[in-house]
Amino acid sequence: MTQTGPAPEDPGGKAPPDEARAGNASKPVDLVLKDDGVTGIGLVGANSVLTESGYRFQRVAGTFAGAIVGALVASGITATGLHDLMANLGYTKFRGETKLDHLPALGKGR
């Protein structure tokens, strides 16, 4: 974020507190998410950190796993709710087929 103009003076010699850390205001931003596969879990952590830092998402867009996380964020799910959802998700359900799945002794027929 770029600040225009001189920084406000503080007679005590201390810098003014960051609004997000002080909890006084939110910072409206656009959220764009892109990741693929299970690495999309990192987007849940990124969302949590941004939310805790006071960012509020005006518009949300995403591709691949980012589209899934973005849809949940846009629907209004909280960062905690998103974390709980991802923590209890069975990721093996999303596993794609491999050549081994077609071998009776190793694949799905085992």
C-alpha positions in Angstrom: 0.0 0.0 0.0 1.4 3.4 -0.9 1.0 6.3 1.4 0.6 9.7 -0.2 1.8 12.9 1.6 3.9 13.2 4.7 3.4 10.8 7.6 1.4 12.3 10.5 3.6 13.6 13.3 3.4 12.1 16.7 4.5 14.3 19.6 5.6 11.3 21.6 8.1 10.3 18.9 6.4 7.0 18.1 4.9 6.0 14.8 1.1 5.8 14.6 -0.2 2.3 15.1 -1.2 0.3 12.1 -5.0 0.3 11.8 -5.2 -3.4 11.2 -3.1 -4.3 14.3 -5.2 -1.8 16.3 -8.3 -3.5 15.0 -9.9 -0.1 14.2 -10.6 -0.5 10.4 -10.6 -3.1 7.6 -8.7 -2.8 4.4 -10.8 -3.5 1.3 -8.9 -5.5 -1.3 -9.6 -7.9 -4.2 -8.6 -11.5 -3.6 -7.2 -13.5 -6.5 -6.3 -17.1 -5.8 -4.5 -19.7 -8.0 -3.1 -23.0 -7.1 -3.5 -26.6 -8.1 -4.2 -29.8 -6.3 -3.5 -30.3 -2.6 -1.2 -27.3 -2.5 -4.3 -25.3 -2.6 -4.4 -25.9 1.2 -1.9 -23.1 1.5 -4.6 -20.7 0.3 -6.6 -21.4 3.4 -3.7 -20.3 5.6 -3.1 -17.2 3.4 -6.8 -16.3 3.7 -6.6 -16.7 7.5 -3.5 -14.4 7.7 -5.0 -11.7 5.5 -8.3 -11.8 7.4 -6.5 -11.5 10.8 -4.5 -8.6 9.4 -7.7 -6.7 8.8 -8.2 -7.2 5.0 -11.8 -7.4 3.7 -12.4 -8.9 0.3 -14.5 -6.9 -2.1 -14.2 -9.2 -5.0 -12.9 -12.8 -5.2 -11.5 -14.7 -8.2 -9.6 -18.0 -8.5 -8.5 -20.8 -10.8 -8.0 -24.5 -10.0 -8.0 -25.0 -6.2 -8.1 -21.2 -5.9 -11.6 -21.3 -7.4 -12.8 -23.7 -4.8 -11.3 -21.7 -1.9 -12.4 -18.4 -3.5 -16.0 -19.7 -3.8 -16.1 -20.6 -0.2 -14.6 -17.2 0.8 -17.1 -15.4 -1.4 -20.0 -17.3 0.1 -19.1 -15.8 3.5 -17.4 -18.7 5.3 -15.1 -17.5 8.0 -11.4 -18.2 8.1 -11.9 -20.5 11.0 -14.8 -22.3 9.2 -12.6 -22.7 6.1 -9.8 -24.1 8.2 -12.1 -26.6 9.9 -13.6 -27.7 6.6 -10.1 -28.3 5.0 -8.9 -30.1 8.2 -11.7 -32.6 8.0 -11.7 -33.2 4.2 -10.8 -36.6 2.8 -8.2 -35.7 0.2 -8.0 -39.2 -1.2 -11.5 -38.7 -2.7 -9.9 -36.2 -5.1 -7.1 -38.5 -6.3 -7.0 -39.0 -10.1 -6.8 -42.4 -11.7 -3.4 -43.7 -12.6 -2.3 -46.6 -14.8 -1.9 -48.7 -11.6 -5.7 -48.4 -11.0 -6.2 -50.7 -14.0 -4.1 -53.5 -12.7 -6.2 -56.0 -10.6 -3.6 -56.7 -8.0 -2.6 -53.1 -7.4 -5.4 -50.9 -8.5 -9.0 -50.3 -7.5 -9.8 -54.0 -7.5 -7.6 -54.8 -4.6 
